[in-house]
Every structure is written in structure tokens, then in C-alpha cells.
Amino acid sequence: MSIRLLEHMRDELIATGIVQNTPEFCHSWLGRSEGYIRVLRYHNTEPSVETLSICSSKLGYYAARLAASDQPDHQAWGERLANLKVLCDRAIAQQSEAVWRAPERMAV
């Protein structure tokens, strides 16, 4: 699920012109190497909570800045970024919950 989320966020940011391509997205928005998504797919693994957190933080930062603008188009961009942040935060919560709900951690 999270790989598709990363691809969705990448596609949104490319469509808006914020990033030009996957390597730029991986480096600038995920804090990872340019081939990060490709490596995830190859190893059939999910992005780390750390990576999702970095992206969420950056999305929130720019969403707030754009939302505070007087320009309606900037405000619309801010809303789009805020929506992406919500999706990212949900993925973080799901992965975190999967850890604490693991049977070995549920013992009382």
C-alpha cells in the first residue's frame, strides 16, 4: 500500500510541477536515494516510517506556507499538499499500529 502511496504522491507532485521526476522526488521529498522506490519494488518491501515521516513533515510545511498565501492558486496547492500529508500520516499510523499490535507485544 505504501509504495502505491509514494507513487501517488510522486505523480501528484510531478503533475503540479513541484518535482520533475522520480529521482528528484525520492531525493528531495523522501530524503532517500534516487532509486528508492525501485529498490522497494525489487525487494517487495514497504517504505520505512522514517521515510514517510520525512515526506509528511515536508508536505505539512509547504501546505501551511501555501495555505497562508493571498493567492487562491497557492491556497489550492496548499490544500492538495495537506491532503497528501493526511494520506501519508495514515500510512504511518497503520505501520505503527501493526508493530504494537504484533502478538508478542500484546501480552499484558
Helices and strands as residue ranges (DSSP letters): H 2-16, H 22-30, H 36-43, H 49-67, H 72-100, G 103-105
